[in-house]
């Protein structure tokens, strides 16, 4: 439901406190209607004066399509209620609908003894001349007010800040004042003329001129509809609007007849395309005539009829509002449920990620601990060391030592590996020693030792044909051996284990 439709609900019962923003009725309450064409600045004027947000009709569809009421405190004991009314050039509603809306409001409030202290009529000074909708709106306004109410009307020019020059604005203002068909006749009946310069002091000064007296007025429309019990089409405003609509109907009738004559000529010429275009245009005129006839019929309404129809419309809107509120609640619950599920899913994903991180961290600690354990406990530092090559041998245990190769014996030797031609390499407590001509017999291994560092060795086993297997303290392994050895050692390393001892034989064993 649109905000304008909600305004009907808000203002449908004048005897309720809702009209006064929840305040109780006061003896000094002042009601002032603000009228004018759409875009003349009614909503902006009320917003500046009251300091409250008002729906402003800057879009193509006018916002003020129903009567809205805005309150502000003029003094501690006096509240001013500014009434924002639709113009008779509303883009969303016909002039008949607008007049019926204004009549319903004025009539019901008059019935409940709520009278106007005056009316403010706004006009854009930027308009080059009074024509079209502005002229029609002004005619309707005059008939709606009547001579007596015109004494409490202030005619206000707006948008002086947008005029090319003040001299041009003064000339247009003079034309409005001096022309009887414009403002001249109303000024002669007691209305006054003022400028609004788009400031709060300017707006409140205009309002206070009407709010300072205690002589409310009754418009001709109120008197004719309520006191004289006329139908709307019998009122001065209704007759004026009926006259305008009759002119429009006569115009559309003539246009339709001319179009039908042109269609006959096109049919004789067998111009099918032109016939189809003219038929569409004729049907458009027919619809416009039908709309005028419907609007004319809608003016034949009494005040009671208007109020019953409005009450029915209000009831439909209340029902629609309740349905929309219920649908909104359902949608809101659905959104909240979905949001709650998303939060739960997010929390679960975060928990999964945290558990995964903790698991990875645990595994990493275990790997580090395993690596440290292997580095400290599984290095090539066995209790026994046996190495043989041909007639040469080296036997080492924790208590005995036996070898026929030229090497310094002692308890510091932990392991020896004998290679080709009496070449050997030995591990002591904190360092390694290699024999003379080691690089000659094992050039590839010698290059690796030069690259990684002799004392960074952890395990070294020599075999025939320059075969070898080595592991350094950083876990890096290098070997030159048969495919069988490659396969076996690769499988061990892939399983996460390490080689702690290896011996080469002949024939790739």
C-alpha positions in Angstrom: 0.0 0.0 0.0 1.3 3.5 -0.9 2.1 6.1 1.7 -0.6 8.3 0.3 -3.2 5.6 0.8 -2.1 5.2 4.4 -2.8 8.9 4.9 -6.5 8.3 4.2 -6.5 5.8 7.0 -4.8 8.3 9.3 -7.2 11.1 8.6 -10.4 9.2 8.2 -11.8 9.9 11.7 -11.5 13.6 12.7 -12.9 12.9 16.2 -9.9 10.7 17.0 -6.6 12.1 18.5 -4.7 10.7 15.5 -5.5 13.8 13.5 -3.5 15.8 16.1 -0.5 13.5 16.2 -1.8 11.8 19.2 -2.7 15.0 21.0 -6.0 15.8 22.6 -8.2 18.4 20.9 -7.6 21.9 22.2 -9.8 25.0 22.2 -7.1 27.0 20.5 -6.3 24.5 17.7 -5.9 26.1 14.3 -6.5 24.4 11.0 -5.1 25.9 7.8 -5.5 24.4 4.3 -2.6 24.6 1.9 -3.6 24.5 -1.8 -2.2 25.0 -5.3 -1.1 23.1 -8.4 1.1 20.2 -8.2 4.7 21.4 -7.9 3.9 24.8 -6.5 5.7 23.9 -3.3 2.8 22.9 -0.9 4.7 20.0 0.7 8.0 21.9 0.9 6.2 24.9 2.5 4.6 22.7 5.2 7.9 20.9 5.8 9.9 24.2 6.2 7.1 25.7 8.4 6.6 22.7 10.7 10.1 21.3 10.7 8.7 17.8 9.8 9.4 15.6 6.9 6.7 15.8 4.3 6.3 13.7 1.1 7.5 16.1 -1.6 6.1 15.7 -5.1 9.4 16.1 -7.1 8.7 12.9 -9.1 6.3 12.7 -12.1 3.7 11.1 -9.9 2.5 13.6 -7.4 2.9 12.6 -3.8 0.1 14.6 -2.4 -2.8 12.7 -3.9 -4.9 12.7 -0.6 -5.3 15.0 2.3 -2.5 15.0 4.8 -2.4 16.9 8.1 0.8 18.1 9.9 0.9 19.7 13.3 3.4 22.0 15.0 3.2 24.2 18.1 2.8 27.9 17.4 2.9 28.5 21.1 2.5 26.4 24.3 -1.3 26.7 24.2 -1.9 26.8 20.4 -1.3 24.0 17.9 -1.4 24.7 14.1 -2.5 21.9 11.8 -1.4 22.4 8.2 -3.5 20.5 5.7 -1.7 19.4 2.6 -4.2 18.9 -0.2 -4.0 17.5 -3.8 -4.0 19.8 -6.8 -6.6 19.5 -9.6 -3.8 18.6 -12.0 -2.8 15.4 -10.1 -1.0 13.0 -12.4 -2.5 10.0 -10.7 -6.1 11.0 -10.1 -8.7 12.8 -12.1 -10.0 16.2 -11.1 -13.3 14.6 -10.1 -11.5 12.2 -7.7 -9.5 15.1 -6.2 -12.6 17.2 -5.7 -14.4 14.2 -4.1 -11.4 13.7 -1.8 -11.3 17.4 -0.7 -15.1 17.5 -0.3 -15.0 14.4 1.9 -12.4 16.0 4.1 -14.0 19.4 4.3 -17.5 18.0 4.8 -16.7 15.5 7.5 -14.6 18.0 9.5 -17.2 20.6 9.1 -19.8 18.2 10.4 -17.6 17.6 13.5 -17.2 21.3 14.0 -13.6 21.5 12.9 -13.4 24.7 10.9 -10.6 26.3 8.9 -8.9 29.5 10.1 -7.9 30.2 6.5 -6.4 28.9 3.3 -3.0 29.4 1.8 -2.9 29.2 -2.0 0.6 28.8 -3.6 1.6 29.7 -7.1 5.0 29.4 -8.8 6.4 32.8 -9.7 8.5 30.9 -12.3 5.4 30.2 -14.4 5.6 32.6 -17.4 1.8 33.0 -17.6 -1.3 31.7 -16.0 -2.5 28.9 -18.3 -3.6 25.3 -18.5 -3.8 23.4 -15.2 -2.9 26.5 -13.1 -5.8 28.5 -14.6 -8.2 25.5 -14.0 -6.9 25.0 -10.5 -7.5 28.7 -9.7 -11.1 28.6 -11.0 -11.9 25.5 -8.9 -10.3 27.2 -5.9 -12.5 30.3 -6.3 -15.7 28.2 -6.5 -14.7 26.0 -3.6 -14.0 28.9 -1.3 -16.8 31.4 -2.0 -16.8 35.1 -1.3 -16.9 34.9 2.5 -13.9 32.5 2.8 -11.8 34.6 0.4 -11.3 37.1 3.2 -9.2 34.4 5.0 -7.2 33.4 1.9 -3.5 34.3 1.5 -2.2 34.1 -2.1 1.5 33.2 -1.9 4.1 33.3 -4.7 6.9 30.7 -4.3 10.3 29.8 -5.9 11.6 33.4 -6.0 15.1 31.9 -5.7 14.7 30.2 -9.1 13.5 33.2 -11.1 16.0 34.6 -13.6 15.8 38.1 -12.2 13.8 39.8 -9.5 12.6 42.4 -12.0 11.0 39.6 -14.0 9.4 38.1 -10.9 8.0 41.5 -9.9 6.5 41.9 -13.4 4.8 38.5 -13.2 3.6 39.2 -9.6 2.1 42.5 -10.8 0.2 40.7 -13.6 -1.3 38.3 -11.1 -2.4 41.1 -8.9 -3.8 43.4 -11.6 -5.6 40.8 -13.6 -9.1 40.1 -12.3 -9.3 36.7 -13.9 -6.1 35.8 -11.9 -5.8 37.2 -8.4 -7.3 40.6 -8.9 -10.9 39.5 -8.2 -9.9 37.6 -5.0 -7.8 40.4 -3.7 -10.9 42.6 -4.2 -12.9 40.2 -2.0 -10.4 40.5 0.9 -7.6 38.1 0.1 -4.0 39.2 0.6 -0.8 38.5 -1.3 2.6 37.6 0.1 5.9 36.2 -1.1 7.6 33.0 0.3 11.4 33.0 0.0 11.8 29.4 1.0 12.8 30.1 4.7 11.2 29.2 8.0 10.6 32.8 9.1 8.9 33.5 5.8 6.6 30.4 6.0 5.7 30.9 9.7 5.0 34.6 9.2 2.4 33.7 6.5 0.9 30.9 8.7 0.7 33.2 11.8 -1.2 35.8 9.9 -4.1 33.3 9.6 -3.6 31.7 13.0 -3.7 34.9 15.0 -7.4 35.4 14.7 -10.3 33.4 16.3 -12.8 33.7 13.5 -12.8 30.4 11.5 -14.5 30.4 8.1 -16.9 28.1 6.2 -16.3 27.5 2.6 -19.1 27.5 0.0 -18.4 23.8 -0.7 -18.9 22.9 3.0 -22.1 25.0 3.3 -23.6 23.7 0.1 -22.8 20.0 0.7 -23.6 19.8 4.5 -26.0 22.6 5.3 -27.9 22.7 2.0 -27.5 18.9 1.3 -26.7 19.4 -2.3 -25.1 16.8 -4.5 -21.5 17.6 -5.5 -22.4 18.4 -9.1 -24.9 21.0 -7.8 -22.2 22.9 -5.9 -20.4 25.9 -7.3 -17.1 23.8 -7.5 -19.0 20.8 -9.0 -20.6 23.0 -11.7 -17.3 24.6 -12.6 -15.7 21.2 -12.9 -18.7 19.8 -14.8 -18.4 22.7 -17.2 -14.7 22.0 -17.9 -15.4 18.3 -18.4 -18.3 19.1 -20.8 -15.9 21.2 -22.9 -13.5 18.3 -23.0 -16.2 15.8 -23.9 -17.4 18.1 -26.8 -13.8 18.3 -28.0 -13.3 14.6 -27.9 -16.6 14.0 -29.6 -15.6 16.2 -32.5 -12.2 14.6 -32.7 -13.8 11.1 -32.8 -16.3 12.2 -35.5 -13.5 13.6 -37.6 -11.5 10.4 -37.2 -14.5 8.3 -38.2 -14.9 10.4 -41.4 -11.2 9.9 -42.2 -11.5 6.2 -41.6 -14.3 6.0 -44.2 -12.1 7.7 -46.8 -9.2 5.4 -46.0 -11.4 2.3 -46.3 -12.6 3.5 -49.7 -8.9 3.9 -50.7 -8.1 0.5 -49.2 -5.4 2.0 -47.1 -5.4 -0.8 -44.5 -2.5 0.6 -42.5 -4.0 4.0 -42.2 -7.4 2.5 -41.2 -5.8 0.5 -38.4 -4.0 3.6 -37.1 -7.2 5.7 -37.2 -9.2 2.9 -35.5 -6.8 2.9 -32.6 -7.0 6.7 -32.4 -10.8 6.6 -32.5 -10.9 4.0 -29.7 -8.6 6.3 -27.7 -11.1 9.2 -28.0 -13.9 6.8 -27.1 -12.1 5.8 -23.9 -11.5 9.5 -23.0 -15.2 10.3 -23.6 -16.2 7.3 -21.4 -13.8 8.5 -18.7 -15.4 12.0 -18.8 -18.9 10.5 -18.6 -17.8 8.3 -15.6 -16.3 11.4 -13.9 -19.5 13.4 -14.5 -21.6 10.6 -13.0 -19.3 10.5 -10.0 -20.1 14.1 -9.2 -23.7 13.2 -8.6 -22.9 12.2 -5.0 -24.2 13.4 -1.7 -22.0 14.0 1.3 -23.4 10.7 2.8 -22.5 8.8 -0.4 -19.0 10.3 -0.4 -18.4 9.3 3.2 -19.8 5.8 2.8 -17.7 5.2 -0.3 -14.6 6.6 1.5 -15.4 4.4 4.6 -15.6 1.4 2.2 -12.3 2.4 0.6 -10.7 2.8 4.0 -12.0 -0.6 5.1 -10.5 -2.2 2.0 -7.3 -0.4 2.6 -7.2 -1.5 6.3 -7.8 -5.1 5.1 -5.1 -4.8 2.5 -2.8 -3.3 5.1 -3.4 -6.1 7.5 -2.8 -8.7 4.7 0.4 -6.9 3.8 1.5 -6.7 7.4 0.8 -10.4 7.8 2.7 -11.2 4.6 5.5 -8.9 5.8 5.6 -10.8 9.2 5.8 -14.1 7.4 8.5 -12.8 5.1 10.4 -11.3 8.0 10.2 -14.6 9.9 11.5 -16.4 6.8 14.3 -13.9 6.4 15.2 -14.2 10.1 15.1 -18.1 9.9 17.3 -18.0 6.9 19.7 -15.6 8.6 19.8 -17.8 11.6 20.5 -20.9 9.5 23.3 -18.9 7.7 24.7 -17.9 11.0 24.6 -21.5 12.2 26.2 -22.7 9.0 28.9 -19.9 9.3 29.6 -21.0 12.9 29.8 -24.6 11.9 32.2 -23.8 9.0 34.3 -21.7 11.4 34.3 -24.6 13.9 35.3 -27.0 11.1 38.1 -24.7 9.9 39.3 -24.3 13.5 39.2 -28.1 14.1 41.0 -28.6 10.8 43.7 -26.1 11.8 44.0 -27.7 15.2 44.3 -31.1 13.6 46.9 -29.8 11.1 48.8 -28.1 14.0 48.7 -31.3 16.0 50.0 -33.3 13.0 52.7 -30.7 12.4 53.8 -31.0 16.1 53.8 -34.7 15.8 55.9 -34.6 12.6 58.3 -32.2 14.3 58.5 -34.4 17.4 59.0 -37.5 15.2 61.7 -35.7 13.2 63.4 -34.5 16.4 63.1 -38.0 17.8 64.6 -39.5 14.6 67.4 -36.9 14.5 68.3 -37.5 18.1 67.6 -41.2 18.5 67.9 -42.9 15.1 71.1 -41.4 13.6 73.7 -43.8 12.4 75.2 -44.3 15.8 74.5 -48.0 16.4 75.9 -50.0 19.3 77.7 -52.3 16.8 79.4 -51.5 13.4 80.5 -54.1 10.9 82.1 -53.3 7.5 84.0 -55.6 5.2 85.4 -55.3 1.7 87.6 -58.1 0.3 90.3 -58.9 2.9 89.7 -55.7 4.8 87.3 -55.4 7.7 86.4 -53.2 10.7 84.5 -54.5 13.7 83.4 -52.1 16.4 81.4 -52.5 19.6 81.0 -50.6 22.8 83.8 -52.7 24.4 86.0 -54.0 21.6 87.7 -52.7 18.4 89.2 -54.7 15.6 90.3 -53.6 12.1 93.0 -54.2 9.5 92.7 -50.8 7.8 95.0 -47.9 8.6 92.8 -45.8 10.9 93.3 -44.4 14.3 91.6 -46.6 16.8 89.8 -45.4 19.9 86.5 -45.2 21.8 85.6 -42.1 19.8 85.0 -44.1 16.6 81.3 -45.0 16.3 81.1 -46.5 12.8 83.2 -47.2 9.8 82.2 -47.9 6.2 84.9 -49.5 3.9 84.7 -49.0 0.1 86.9 -49.8 -2.9 90.7 -50.0 -2.6 90.9 -49.5 1.1 88.9 -46.2 0.9 86.9 -45.7 4.0 84.9 -43.1 5.9 84.5 -43.1 9.7 82.1 -41.4 12.2 83.6 -40.2 15.4 81.7 -38.7 18.3 81.3 -35.2 16.8 83.0 -35.4 13.4 83.7 -37.5 10.3 87.0 -38.5 8.8 87.5 -39.9 5.2 90.6 -41.7 3.8 93.1 -40.4 1.3 91.9 -40.7 -2.4 88.3 -40.8 -1.2 87.2 -38.4 -4.0 89.1 -40.5 -6.6 87.2 -43.7 -5.9 83.9 -41.9 -5.1 83.9 -38.7 -7.1 80.1 -38.1 -7.1 79.8 -38.7 -3.4 82.9 -36.5 -2.8 81.2 -33.7 -4.7 78.0 -34.0 -2.5 80.2 -34.0 0.7 81.9 -30.8 -0.5 78.5 -29.3 -1.2 76.7 -30.3 2.1 79.6 -30.5 4.4 81.4 -33.6 5.8 80.4 -33.0 9.4 76.8 -32.6 8.4 76.6 -36.3 7.6 74.3 -38.4 9.6 74.7 -41.7 7.8 77.1 -42.9 5.1 77.4 -46.4 3.6 79.9 -47.3 0.8 79.5 -50.1 -1.8 81.3 -51.4 -4.8 81.2 -49.7 -8.2 81.0 -46.2 -6.6 77.7 -47.1 -5.0 76.8 -45.3 -1.8 73.9 -44.1 0.4 74.0 -41.0 2.5 71.8 -38.9 4.7 72.5 -35.5 6.1 71.2 -34.0 9.3 68.6 -31.9 7.5 67.0 -35.1 6.3 68.3 -34.8 2.7 69.3 -38.2 1.2 71.6 -39.0 -1.7 72.5 -42.4 -3.2 74.0 -44.1 -6.1 72.9 -47.7 -6.2 71.0 -50.4 -8.1 67.3 -50.1 -9.0 66.5 -52.5 -6.2 68.1 -50.3 -3.6 66.4 -47.3 -5.1 63.0 -49.0 -4.8 63.5 -50.3 -1.3 64.8 -47.0 0.2 62.1 -45.0 -1.6 59.4 -47.2 -0.1 60.9 -46.7 3.4 61.0 -43.0 3.0 57.5 -42.8 1.5 56.1 -44.6 4.5 57.6 -41.8 6.7 60.5 -43.9 8.0 64.2 -43.5 7.6 67.1 -45.8 6.9 69.4 -46.2 9.9 71.7 -48.8 8.5 72.5 -50.2 5.1 75.2 -52.5 3.6 76.0 -53.0 -0.1 77.1 -56.3 -1.6 78.3 -57.3 -5.0 76.0 -57.7 -8.0 73.6 -54.9 -6.9 72.7 -56.6 -3.6 
